[in-house]
Each structure stands twice: as C-alpha cells, then as structure tokens.
C-alpha cells in the first residue's frame, strides 16, 4: 500500500532540491574560483557571484518556508506582507517579473497564504521571458493574472491543479500544483485555470466563506 503522505513529501523535497541546486552550486563554484584566483578584478567578480548566489538561495528558502512549511507558527492568520516579500524575493529580485500586489487585507489565513504563494510560484515560472504578475485576494477568492511575451504552463502542472492526474504519476515539478489542489479540495473550493492566450493566463482559487 502506497503511503500518499510520504510520497508527496518526497515530491516536495525533490522540488526544493532542484530549485536550490543552482544557487548552491554557484556558491560552491564561486568558492573554488576564489581559492585559486589572485587577480583583484577576478576576485571581485567571484565575490559578486557569491553574493548573488547567496541572496538567491536565501530568497528561495524564505519563499519555500512560507509556501510549503509551517511559517507563522501556531497562528491562524499570516501577515500578507510576508507573502508579498517572499514573492518579490523569488520572482521580482532581478526585475524580470514585475509584481502587482492588490491584496488589501492586512492578513490572510495560513491556508490562503499557501494557496496564493504556490499559485504565484506556478504563474511566475510560466512567465519564461518575464512580464507582469498581478495578485489579488478578497472574499475567499485568490486570483493571479500573468502577462508576458511567452507563457508556458506545463500540462502536468495544469492537470495537477485541476486534480486530473493519477497521484502515483505525479512529477516533482507538479508538487506545488498538487498542493494547491489538495488544500482547495479539502476546503470544498474550486481551482480555476485559463489556457495561456494572447500572452495572458489566469490562475485562481475560490474558497468557501
């Protein structure tokens, strides 16, 4: 008998390791270069590489802690500004993706925050050439609008969001989407996914009041 919880935890761990491999690997490479380099300009370049890689790794960890972990402790509500800071650190740090924040509530439930963040992860990744990511949450509804010159939503991710996939066949890249599906389904809500068209894609979740 398959332990679904253990299998899903493995998927999340695989996703985390995949996303952290690049900045951590760059840190390792930068340290090796710095150890052998004597030219001042090259050493300065190595230090810049180390700083950028460390920032990228820290931003990813902060985001994943809030999106996948138990950030917020035992509190039922989470400061919405924490979610904004996490999204800006993950997607907006390099200016490739511009973030439009239209969440007026000062705090959201922990579940709503996780749904919002994981949808933001998916939408931001879909903007392969950058663009605009607008995020809104009000009255039990979370809506994200991604707009850019090229939007690609992996079919596996789309199917996982809608719950139209065999859990035994889930891939790590679809872990965030499956988490959204599980959280929304547990609340009796509905996930909405539009097909990317004319450079625009809408992701959303309707949650019971």
Backbone as JSON, one array per atom type, in Angstrom:
{
  "sequence": "XXXXXXXXXXXXXXXXXXXXXXXXXXXXXXXXXXXXXXXXXXXXXXXXXXXXXXXXXXXXXXXXXXXXXXXXXXXXXXXXXXXXXXXXXXXXXXXXXXXXXXXXXXXXXXXXXXXXXXXXXXXXXXXXXXXXXXXXXXXXXXXXXXXXXXXXXXXXXXXXXXXXXXXXXXXXXXXXXXXXXXXXXXXXXXXXXXXXXXXXXXXXXXXXX",
  "N": [[0.85, -1.2, 0.0], [0.61, 2.19, -0.9], [2.05, 4.92, 0.73], [0.61, 7.84, 0.75], [1.12, 10.36, 1.89], [3.85, 10.26, 2.5], [4.88, 9.89, -0.05], [4.13, 12.3, -1.28], [5.53, 14.1, 0.29], [8.08, 13.41, -0.48], [8.02, 14.28, -3.13], [7.83, 17.06, -2.77], [10.28, 17.54, -1.48], [12.04, 16.84, -3.53], [11.43, 18.84, -5.37], [12.27, 21.12, -3.95], [15.03, 20.58, -3.67], [15.81, 20.58, -6.36], [15.31, 23.27, -7.11], [17.03, 24.64, -5.44], [19.49, 23.74, -6.14], [20.85, 25.13, -8.2], [21.59, 27.87, -7.21], [23.09, 27.1, -4.92], [25.01, 25.45, -6.03], [26.32, 27.36, -7.57], [27.41, 28.91, -5.55], [29.26, 27.1, -4.5], [30.95, 26.81, -6.72], [31.89, 29.42, -6.93], [33.35, 29.72, -4.57], [35.4, 27.86, -4.98], [36.67, 29.02, -7.21], [37.5, 31.42, -6.07], [39.37, 30.58, -4.24], [41.55, 29.89, -5.79], [42.16, 32.12, -7.24], [44.05, 35.04, -7.94], [44.07, 37.49, -9.15], [42.92, 40.78, -8.68], [40.57, 41.89, -9.9], [39.24, 39.65, -10.87], [38.82, 38.31, -8.48], [37.05, 40.08, -7.32], [34.89, 39.73, -9.03], [34.28, 37.09, -8.43], [33.45, 37.39, -5.78], [31.15, 38.89, -6.18], [29.61, 37.03, -7.56], [29.31, 35.13, -5.52], [27.84, 36.63, -3.65], [25.46, 37.19, -5.06], [24.52, 34.6, -5.52], [24.17, 33.67, -2.91], [22.15, 35.38, -2.04], [20.08, 34.64, -3.79], [19.67, 31.96, -3.0], [18.87, 32.33, -0.33], [16.5, 33.79, -0.7], [14.91, 31.9, -2.02], [14.69, 29.94, -0.02], [13.33, 31.35, 1.99], [10.9, 31.78, 0.68], [10.01, 29.11, 0.18], [9.77, 28.19, 2.77], [7.53, 29.55, 3.69], [5.63, 28.88, 1.77], [5.55, 26.06, 1.68], [6.18, 25.14, 4.21], [5.84, 25.45, 7.84], [5.53, 28.14, 8.43], [4.73, 31.0, 10.39], [4.0, 29.75, 12.65], [1.85, 28.77, 15.26], [-0.2, 30.45, 14.78], [-3.29, 31.37, 13.27], [-3.68, 33.27, 11.33], [-1.72, 34.98, 8.85], [0.6, 37.54, 8.23], [0.02, 39.47, 5.42], [2.0, 40.9, 4.19], [4.28, 39.41, 4.47], [3.93, 37.4, 2.6], [4.0, 38.91, 0.23], [6.65, 39.92, 0.34], [8.03, 37.5, 0.12], [7.31, 36.63, -2.46], [8.27, 38.73, -4.05], [10.98, 38.45, -3.52], [11.48, 35.98, -4.69], [10.56, 36.08, -7.41], [10.74, 38.74, -8.28], [13.21, 39.88, -7.82], [15.25, 40.19, -9.73], [14.11, 41.85, -11.53], [12.95, 40.8, -13.77], [10.36, 39.8, -13.65], [7.58, 41.7, -12.97], [5.81, 42.68, -10.11], [2.47, 43.02, -9.25], [0.62, 44.02, -6.62], [-2.4, 43.48, -5.18], [-3.72, 43.0, -2.82], [-5.62, 43.84, -0.25], [-6.26, 43.18, 2.36], [-4.81, 43.05, 5.61], [-3.92, 40.66, 6.66], [-4.01, 37.12, 5.99], [-5.56, 33.86, 6.05], [-3.63, 31.02, 7.05], [-3.84, 28.88, 5.27], [-4.87, 30.14, 2.97], [-2.73, 31.79, 2.36], [-0.78, 29.9, 1.67], [-1.94, 28.77, -0.61], [-2.05, 31.03, -2.28], [0.71, 31.65, -2.52], [1.77, 29.33, -3.74], [0.38, 29.31, -6.15], [1.45, 31.66, -7.14], [4.1, 30.88, -7.45], [3.84, 29.02, -9.52], [2.69, 30.61, -11.58], [4.64, 32.6, -11.91], [6.83, 31.07, -12.77], [5.82, 30.27, -15.19], [6.03, 32.52, -16.75], [8.18, 32.68, -18.85], [9.77, 34.44, -20.25], [9.69, 36.64, -18.73], [7.63, 39.39, -17.45], [4.44, 40.63, -16.35], [3.04, 40.1, -13.19], [0.14, 39.99, -11.58], [-1.52, 40.06, -8.49], [-4.27, 39.19, -6.52], [-6.5, 39.06, -3.74], [-9.49, 38.44, -2.18], [-12.4, 38.23, -0.21], [-12.51, 35.35, 0.03], [-11.52, 34.54, -2.39], [-8.84, 33.93, -4.55], [-6.84, 35.35, -6.98], [-4.7, 35.3, -9.77], [-3.01, 37.01, -12.29], [-1.14, 36.53, -15.07], [0.98, 38.06, -17.37], [2.76, 38.25, -20.35], [5.4, 38.1, -22.9], [5.79, 35.44, -23.57], [4.21, 32.61, -22.41], [4.27, 29.64, -20.69], [2.64, 26.87, -19.58], [3.12, 23.94, -18.08], [1.59, 20.92, -19.07], [1.35, 18.85, -17.16], [1.41, 20.26, -14.79], [-0.87, 21.85, -15.01], [-2.86, 19.83, -15.07], [-2.48, 18.74, -12.53], [-3.19, 20.89, -10.88], [-5.93, 20.97, -11.37], [-6.66, 18.56, -10.41], [-6.71, 16.41, -12.09], [-5.16, 14.02, -12.43], [-3.27, 11.05, -11.92], [-2.27, 10.37, -8.71], [-0.09, 8.68, -8.26], [1.49, 9.09, -10.41], [2.56, 11.57, -10.32], [4.88, 14.21, -10.91], [7.89, 15.8, -9.63], [7.95, 18.51, -10.47], [5.31, 19.2, -10.48], [4.53, 19.41, -7.89], [3.87, 21.73, -6.35], [1.51, 22.51, -7.61], [-0.15, 20.31, -7.11], [-0.32, 20.49, -4.36], [-1.79, 22.87, -4.1], [-4.2, 21.98, -5.24], [-4.92, 19.97, -3.34], [-5.24, 21.49, -0.95], [-7.29, 23.29, -1.63], [-9.35, 21.54, -2.38], [-9.78, 20.23, 0.04], [-11.04, 22.22, 1.47], [-13.38, 22.39, 0.14], [-13.47, 23.97, -2.1], [-12.71, 25.48, -5.33], [-10.46, 25.2, -8.03], [-9.27, 27.34, -10.56], [-8.2, 27.56, -13.87], [-6.97, 29.19, -16.64], [-6.37, 28.79, -20.16], [-3.23, 29.69, -21.52], [-3.37, 32.52, -23.48], [-3.01, 34.95, -26.03], [-0.89, 36.02, -24.66], [-1.65, 36.09, -21.98], [-2.55, 34.69, -18.84], [-4.72, 33.24, -16.46], [-4.86, 32.28, -13.12], [-6.58, 30.83, -10.38], [-8.38, 30.52, -7.24], [-11.31, 29.56, -5.67], [-12.63, 29.86, -2.55], [-14.68, 28.56, 0.08], [-16.7, 30.77, 2.04]],
  "CA": [[0.0, 0.0, 0.0], [1.42, 3.39, -1.02], [1.83, 5.97, 1.72], [0.45, 9.05, -0.05], [1.77, 11.49, 2.56], [5.3, 10.1, 2.33], [5.18, 10.1, -1.47], [4.02, 13.72, -1.58], [6.66, 14.75, 0.96], [9.24, 13.16, -1.34], [7.89, 15.18, -4.28], [8.18, 18.42, -2.34], [11.73, 17.57, -1.24], [12.69, 16.83, -4.84], [11.26, 20.18, -5.95], [13.14, 22.02, -3.2], [16.43, 20.29, -4.03], [16.0, 21.01, -7.74], [15.35, 24.73, -7.2], [18.17, 25.15, -4.67], [20.74, 23.22, -6.68], [21.55, 26.14, -9.0], [22.32, 28.86, -6.41], [24.06, 26.46, -4.04], [26.11, 25.04, -6.9], [27.07, 28.57, -7.93], [28.2, 29.25, -4.36], [30.4, 26.17, -4.44], [31.88, 27.16, -7.8], [32.5, 30.7, -6.61], [34.35, 29.5, -3.52], [36.55, 27.19, -5.61], [37.37, 30.01, -8.03], [38.1, 32.41, -5.2], [40.53, 29.97, -3.57], [42.68, 29.79, -6.72], [42.32, 33.36, -8.01], [44.87, 36.09, -7.32], [43.8, 38.77, -9.82], [41.93, 41.54, -7.9], [39.3, 42.05, -10.62], [38.59, 38.34, -10.89], [38.36, 38.04, -7.12], [35.86, 40.91, -7.13], [33.82, 39.05, -9.77], [33.91, 35.91, -7.64], [32.69, 37.84, -4.61], [29.83, 39.28, -6.66], [28.91, 35.76, -7.82], [28.95, 34.55, -4.23], [26.79, 37.44, -3.04], [24.22, 36.98, -5.81], [24.07, 33.22, -5.3], [23.69, 33.57, -1.52], [20.85, 36.07, -1.98], [19.09, 33.8, -4.48], [19.38, 30.8, -2.16], [18.12, 32.8, 0.83], [15.15, 34.15, -1.16], [14.17, 30.67, -2.28], [14.4, 29.29, 1.25], [12.27, 32.11, 2.66], [9.65, 31.51, -0.02], [9.58, 27.73, 0.4], [9.37, 28.05, 4.18], [6.17, 30.07, 3.82], [4.73, 28.21, 0.84], [5.47, 24.63, 1.94], [6.45, 24.81, 5.61], [4.93, 25.83, 8.92], [5.77, 29.54, 8.78], [3.61, 31.59, 11.1], [3.82, 29.05, 13.92], [0.51, 28.27, 15.57], [-1.18, 31.49, 14.46], [-4.17, 31.03, 12.16], [-3.53, 34.3, 10.31], [-0.35, 35.33, 8.49], [0.73, 38.88, 7.68], [0.07, 39.42, 3.96], [3.26, 41.49, 3.73], [5.26, 38.32, 4.4], [3.74, 36.75, 1.3], [4.5, 39.84, -0.79], [8.11, 39.93, 0.4], [8.51, 36.21, -0.38], [7.11, 36.61, -3.91], [9.22, 39.69, -4.63], [12.32, 37.87, -3.43], [11.62, 34.84, -5.61], [10.31, 36.41, -8.81], [10.95, 40.13, -8.67], [14.53, 40.38, -7.41], [16.08, 40.55, -10.89], [13.36, 42.76, -12.39], [12.4, 40.09, -14.92], [8.92, 39.74, -13.43], [7.06, 42.81, -12.16], [4.74, 42.21, -9.23], [1.38, 43.93, -8.92], [0.02, 43.49, -5.38], [-3.73, 44.05, -4.98], [-4.29, 42.36, -1.63], [-5.83, 44.92, 0.72], [-6.34, 42.65, 3.72], [-3.5, 43.03, 6.26], [-3.52, 39.29, 6.94], [-4.82, 36.07, 5.38], [-5.41, 32.6, 6.74], [-2.41, 30.29, 6.66], [-4.15, 28.09, 4.07], [-4.98, 31.06, 1.83], [-1.36, 32.22, 2.04], [-0.1, 28.8, 0.96], [-2.54, 28.68, -1.94], [-1.6, 32.2, -3.03], [2.14, 31.54, -2.81], [2.03, 28.26, -4.69], [-0.09, 29.79, -7.44], [2.43, 32.65, -7.59], [5.26, 30.12, -7.9], [3.49, 28.43, -10.82], [2.48, 31.68, -12.56], [5.93, 33.24, -12.18], [7.63, 30.14, -13.58], [5.23, 30.21, -16.54], [6.48, 33.7, -17.48], [9.54, 32.26, -19.18], [10.52, 35.6, -20.73], [9.35, 37.75, -17.86], [6.34, 40.02, -17.68], [3.72, 41.21, -15.22], [2.28, 39.15, -12.37], [-0.77, 40.71, -10.69], [-2.03, 39.14, -7.46], [-5.38, 39.75, -5.75], [-7.19, 38.14, -2.83], [-10.57, 39.14, -1.49], [-13.65, 37.49, -0.01], [-12.41, 33.92, -0.22], [-11.08, 34.27, -3.76], [-7.46, 34.29, -4.88], [-6.72, 35.43, -8.44], [-3.4, 35.76, -10.28], [-3.01, 37.27, -13.73], [0.22, 36.58, -15.61], [1.0, 38.6, -18.73], [4.12, 38.35, -20.85], [5.57, 37.74, -24.31], [5.67, 33.98, -23.73], [3.74, 31.93, -21.21], [4.22, 28.19, -20.86], [2.15, 26.12, -18.43], [3.31, 22.51, -18.3], [0.33, 20.17, -18.94], [1.33, 18.1, -15.9], [1.08, 21.21, -13.73], [-2.28, 22.19, -15.19], [-3.67, 18.68, -14.65], [-2.37, 18.61, -11.08], [-4.01, 21.96, -10.31], [-7.34, 20.61, -11.52], [-6.9, 17.24, -9.83], [-6.94, 15.47, -13.18], [-3.92, 13.27, -12.58], [-3.09, 9.93, -11.0], [-1.25, 10.76, -7.73], [1.09, 7.81, -8.37], [2.28, 9.51, -11.58], [2.96, 12.96, -10.15], [6.29, 14.55, -11.04], [8.26, 16.87, -8.69], [7.62, 19.84, -10.98], [3.9, 19.45, -10.25], [4.27, 19.32, -6.45], [3.18, 22.94, -5.89], [0.16, 22.47, -8.17], [-0.91, 19.29, -6.39], [-0.58, 21.05, -3.03], [-2.92, 23.79, -4.25], [-5.4, 21.16, -5.42], [-5.28, 19.32, -2.08], [-5.71, 22.48, 0.01], [-8.58, 23.83, -2.09], [-10.33, 20.45, -2.32], [-10.09, 19.97, 1.45], [-11.95, 23.27, 1.91], [-14.59, 22.36, -0.68], [-13.4, 25.05, -3.06], [-12.51, 25.17, -6.74], [-9.3, 25.81, -8.69], [-9.57, 27.8, -11.91], [-7.01, 27.71, -14.71], [-7.25, 29.54, -18.04], [-5.31, 28.45, -21.09], [-2.49, 30.88, -21.93], [-3.79, 33.02, -24.78], [-2.69, 36.37, -26.23], [0.07, 36.46, -23.66], [-2.28, 36.26, -20.66], [-3.04, 33.48, -18.18], [-5.35, 33.48, -15.16], [-4.96, 31.19, -12.15], [-7.36, 31.29, -9.24], [-8.99, 29.55, -6.34], [-12.49, 30.03, -4.94], [-12.72, 29.16, -1.27], [-15.92, 28.85, 0.8], [-16.59, 31.87, 3.02]],
  "C": [[0.89, 1.25, 0.0], [1.04, 4.4, 0.07], [1.8, 7.3, 0.99], [1.19, 10.24, 0.57], [3.27, 11.45, 2.36], [5.7, 10.37, 0.89], [5.13, 11.59, -1.81], [5.15, 14.5, -0.92], [7.93, 14.58, 0.12], [9.21, 14.07, -2.57], [8.3, 16.6, -3.93], [9.69, 18.54, -2.11], [12.5, 17.6, -2.56], [12.6, 18.2, -5.5], [12.19, 21.18, -5.27], [14.6, 21.83, -3.61], [16.74, 20.77, -5.44], [16.18, 22.52, -7.83], [16.55, 25.33, -6.47], [19.51, 24.73, -5.25], [21.54, 24.29, -7.42], [22.27, 27.18, -8.14], [23.37, 28.27, -5.48], [25.26, 25.98, -4.84], [26.98, 26.22, -7.31], [27.92, 29.04, -6.75], [29.45, 28.38, -4.28], [31.44, 26.52, -5.51], [32.62, 28.46, -7.5], [33.59, 30.56, -5.55], [35.61, 28.83, -4.09], [37.36, 28.16, -6.45], [38.13, 31.01, -7.16], [39.37, 31.86, -4.54], [41.77, 29.97, -4.46], [43.0, 31.1, -7.43], [43.13, 34.4, -7.25], [44.63, 37.46, -7.95], [42.7, 39.51, -9.07], [40.57, 41.66, -8.59], [38.53, 40.73, -10.66], [38.07, 37.96, -9.51], [37.09, 38.85, -6.81], [34.66, 40.28, -7.84], [33.33, 37.81, -9.02], [33.07, 36.3, -6.43], [31.28, 38.26, -5.01], [28.98, 38.04, -6.95], [28.44, 35.12, -6.52], [27.79, 35.3, -3.58], [25.45, 37.21, -3.73], [23.65, 35.59, -5.56], [23.51, 33.05, -3.89], [22.33, 34.23, -1.38], [19.76, 35.23, -2.63], [18.7, 32.6, -3.63], [18.53, 31.2, -0.95], [16.68, 33.15, 0.45], [14.31, 32.91, -1.41], [13.78, 29.97, -0.98], [13.29, 30.01, 2.0], [10.92, 31.83, 2.02], [9.13, 30.11, 0.3], [9.14, 27.5, 1.85], [7.92, 28.48, 4.36], [5.18, 29.29, 2.96], [4.51, 26.73, 1.18], [5.55, 24.28, 3.42], [5.41, 25.31, 6.58], [5.2, 27.26, 9.38], [4.52, 30.13, 9.42], [3.32, 30.88, 12.4], [2.4, 28.54, 14.08], [-0.57, 29.28, 15.23], [-2.01, 31.07, 13.25], [-4.0, 32.0, 11.01], [-2.05, 34.63, 10.09], [-0.35, 36.71, 7.85], [0.9, 38.79, 6.16], [1.38, 39.99, 3.42], [4.36, 40.45, 3.65], [5.17, 37.6, 3.06], [4.28, 37.62, 0.17], [6.02, 39.83, -0.83], [8.69, 38.63, -0.17], [8.41, 36.14, -1.9], [8.09, 37.55, -4.6], [10.64, 39.14, -4.59], [12.53, 36.76, -4.44], [11.55, 35.26, -7.07], [10.74, 37.81, -9.22], [12.34, 40.68, -8.41], [15.36, 40.86, -8.59], [15.35, 41.47, -11.86], [12.74, 42.1, -13.6], [10.87, 40.01, -14.85], [8.51, 40.89, -12.52], [5.85, 42.31, -11.37], [3.72, 43.31, -8.98], [0.6, 43.35, -7.75], [-1.3, 44.2, -5.12], [-4.47, 43.33, -3.86], [-4.41, 43.43, -0.56], [-5.87, 44.42, 2.16], [-4.95, 42.61, 4.35], [-3.0, 41.62, 6.56], [-4.49, 38.33, 6.25], [-4.63, 34.79, 6.19], [-4.17, 31.88, 6.22], [-2.65, 29.48, 5.39], [-4.22, 28.98, 2.84], [-3.6, 31.54, 1.39], [-0.63, 31.15, 1.25], [-0.64, 28.65, -0.45], [-2.04, 29.82, -2.82], [-0.14, 32.06, -3.45], [2.43, 30.46, -3.85], [1.5, 28.6, -6.08], [0.88, 30.82, -8.01], [3.69, 31.97, -8.1], [5.02, 29.58, -9.32], [3.39, 29.52, -11.9], [3.8, 32.36, -12.92], [6.83, 32.37, -13.04], [7.13, 30.08, -15.02], [5.63, 31.41, -17.4], [7.94, 33.52, -17.86], [10.4, 33.4, -19.72], [10.19, 36.85, -19.91], [7.99, 38.34, -18.2], [5.76, 40.58, -16.41], [2.93, 40.11, -14.51], [1.46, 39.94, -11.36], [-1.45, 39.72, -9.77], [-3.11, 39.84, -6.65], [-5.99, 38.66, -4.88], [-8.25, 38.92, -2.07], [-11.78, 38.21, -1.38], [-13.59, 36.01, -0.35], [-11.99, 33.56, -1.63], [-9.66, 34.79, -3.96], [-7.32, 34.26, -6.4], [-5.34, 35.96, -8.81], [-3.49, 35.89, -11.79], [-1.56, 37.43, -14.2], [0.14, 37.08, -17.05], [2.45, 38.77, -19.17], [4.22, 37.9, -22.29], [5.5, 36.24, -24.57], [5.31, 33.34, -22.4], [3.62, 30.44, -21.5], [3.77, 27.55, -19.55], [2.23, 24.64, -18.76], [1.97, 21.79, -18.13], [0.23, 19.38, -17.65], [0.94, 19.0, -14.74], [-0.39, 21.59, -13.81], [-3.18, 21.06, -14.68], [-3.64, 18.5, -13.14], [-3.21, 19.67, -10.37], [-5.49, 21.58, -10.3], [-7.67, 19.24, -10.94], [-7.12, 16.16, -10.85], [-5.67, 14.67, -13.46], [-3.91, 12.14, -11.56], [-1.98, 10.32, -10.02], [0.02, 9.93, -7.82], [2.01, 8.25, -9.51], [2.74, 10.96, -11.48], [4.47, 13.12, -10.28], [6.62, 15.68, -10.07], [7.88, 18.27, -9.17], [6.16, 20.2, -10.73], [3.54, 19.45, -8.77], [3.48, 20.52, -5.94], [1.73, 22.94, -6.38], [-0.71, 21.46, -7.43], [-1.23, 19.77, -4.97], [-1.75, 22.02, -3.08], [-4.22, 23.0, -4.39], [-5.86, 20.53, -4.11], [-5.87, 20.31, -1.08], [-7.09, 23.0, -0.36], [-9.67, 22.76, -1.98], [-10.74, 20.16, -0.88], [-11.09, 20.99, 2.0], [-13.26, 23.27, 1.14], [-14.63, 23.47, -1.7], [-13.14, 24.56, -4.47], [-11.29, 25.91, -7.27], [-9.7, 26.17, -10.12], [-8.28, 28.06, -12.66], [-7.44, 28.06, -16.13], [-6.09, 29.07, -18.9], [-4.57, 29.73, -21.49], [-2.91, 31.3, -23.34], [-3.54, 34.5, -24.88], [-1.78, 36.9, -25.13], [-0.49, 36.67, -22.28], [-2.75, 34.92, -20.14], [-3.6, 33.85, -16.81], [-5.34, 32.19, -14.35], [-5.75, 31.69, -10.95], [-7.87, 30.15, -8.4], [-10.16, 30.21, -5.63], [-12.65, 29.19, -3.69], [-14.05, 29.52, -0.59], [-15.71, 29.94, 1.83], [-16.46, 31.27, 4.41]]
}
